[in-house]
Amino acid sequence: MDVILQFIIYISILFMTYCIGSYIEHRHFQSIRIRENQTRDMMVITFSQTPEEWKYTSTDLVCGNIVISLDYFKRFLAALRTLVGGPIKSYEPLLDRARREAILRMKEQALSQGYDAIINARLETSRLASSGGDGKGTSGIEVLAFGTGLKLLG
Amino acid sequence: MKADPRLPDDTVNVSQTHPLKEAIILLIGIASISTLIFVIIAFFVNITAPLIPYSVEAKLLSLAWKRVEKTMDTEQKSQGVNLKNLANRLATHWPDNPYTYHVGIIHSPAANAFALSGGLILVTSSLLESAESENEMAFVLGHELGHFRNRDHLKALGRGILFKLLISAIGLSSGANLGSLAGTAELLTNRSFSRKQERAADIFGLSLMHQEYGHLKGSDDFFNRLPEEAYNDSSIADFAGTHPGTQQRIAELYEFAEGKGWTWNGPLARLLPQNHPFIDFDGADASLNSTLVPTAKCGQLHFHRKYRSDGLTVKSLVSTVDRYGKCQKQNPCNRSSWLLRQRARSAPARPRVSCPRGRQFYIPTDQPASLLHSSSV
């Protein structure tokens, strides 16, 4: 009986975290889309050199940073996937959200500082190890976006 | 200058497969593969487990027994000795019995008993509390003896160990939460014996009952008590589909007994009282056969007639009762017996009683305190 009960609790936790996780993910994507639309005018370029015709007054480092974690259900799904191999699809939305959010934050910082464009944009990812257990688990990832903000003339 | 960057495409970097769909496909696939592996393992274990020598089992026993014994309190230990004697008595009817049985009591709300390697039988406290006669307990122990005879316990153990090894080999037991899920699955499969194994054990237990008591009364008490009591817990067993239904098991017992012409009528033997203090005697050595299970009553010591009390100075002092609680032979004229009775009444007296080394003496709590104190040697 205990075993069955444990099983039911486990399944319901999985389902609950699925529902909550999906809702949060959905909300986040919506917010990302709206903000991307708002900051559309800000150019983010990966060139390290500016085009010849660009005239600019000041430059500075701008960066955006996010730490984000996966829900229990998707982690379970990823664990299942590691048994048989193949693309871990449940991680994809997480990484996509993290990268886009980091770039957005970088853009928002650049806007608030009055820059018109960002050149030499770069992304860096690092994994945050879980503090519990053996330390091998992943509690979340950090994505850092950074680049050089430019104030353009004319 | 004005740029017009395009918005990122949502669909490129994120797969559009629904996560629930993926989960279901993966779960079904992995479940069917692990079932296949488990069936293959179980098949080989069933062939190889009975080949494990008894000496290896004895080593396993000493490990397990130490752990079980630690968890038992004094009262449970005394009950364990009771049941141990009962199990070993039953085992005398099994000519090739390779084990010396030990009985451990574990605390559990579900009435159940388990056969572990090396002759270790675990009985739950709830089963012991609900049992009303020695015959009822004897059948449960006989059933477990049946598992020992068919070496079912080794098959279950082997399956469990191999499955655990498999899980740790995949690396599930650490880190991922999947490990706990797999552990749950293992619990579901590990403990259960097949329908066939249970039926064989039932029939073996029944034949032991017939040989020990000459009748089968009390053998079905355990099952009859199940529906209203703890066997509602057997939903796991029903779920796993390995335990024959209780009703079916009783029906099969009746059918088998009828085929053999064994009777279900006879007197029930008493189970020894449970809430009693016990005194450890340290006297002369005695062989296993001279096991004593005495009860004290009305200032006298009564011994079960079944047990040989050779070599015990106490023999002449007591009257004997049979295992059905009736006096068989009284020694009212015996001076020593009279003395003991007298001494039991007058508080500070110390009757001289000795008992085999390591044997335990049970005295019900309704005894006069004088006897309790005076009996220790």
Boltz contact constraints between the chains, C-beta under 6 A:
constraints:
  - contact:
      token1: [A, 1]
      token2: [B, 233]
      max_distance: 6.0
  - contact:
      token1: [A, 3]
      token2: [B, 184]
      max_distance: 6.0
  - contact:
      token1: [A, 3]
      token2: [B, 187]
      max_distance: 6.0
  - contact:
      token1: [A, 3]
      token2: [B, 188]
      max_distance: 6.0
  - contact:
      token1: [A, 6]
      token2: [B, 184]
      max_distance: 6.0
  - contact:
      token1: [A, 7]
      token2: [B, 184]
      max_distance: 6.0
  - contact:
      token1: [A, 36]
      token2: [B, 7]
      max_distance: 6.0
  - contact:
      token1: [A, 43]
      token2: [B, 3]
      max_distance: 6.0
  - contact:
      token1: [A, 77]
      token2: [B, 23]
      max_distance: 6.0
  - contact:
      token1: [A, 79]
      token2: [B, 176]
      max_distance: 6.0
  - contact:
      token1: [A, 79]
      token2: [B, 178]
      max_distance: 6.0
  - contact:
      token1: [A, 80]
      token2: [B, 26]
      max_distance: 6.0
  - contact:
      token1: [A, 83]
      token2: [B, 30]
      max_distance: 6.0
  - contact:
      token1: [A, 89]
      token2: [B, 15]
      max_distance: 6.0
  - contact:
      token1: [A, 89]
      token2: [B, 17]
      max_distance: 6.0
  - contact:
      token1: [A, 90]
      token2: [B, 19]
      max_distance: 6.0
  - contact:
      token1: [A, 92]
      token2: [B, 14]
      max_distance: 6.0
  - contact:
      token1: [A, 92]
      token2: [B, 15]
      max_distance: 6.0
  - contact:
      token1: [A, 93]
      token2: [B, 14]
      max_distance: 6.0
  - contact:
      token1: [A, 96]
      token2: [B, 13]
      max_distance: 6.0
  - contact:
      token1: [A, 96]
      token2: [B, 14]
      max_distance: 6.0
  - contact:
      token1: [A, 136]
      token2: [B, 175]
      max_distance: 6.0
  - contact:
      token1: [A, 137]
      token2: [B, 175]
      max_distance: 6.0
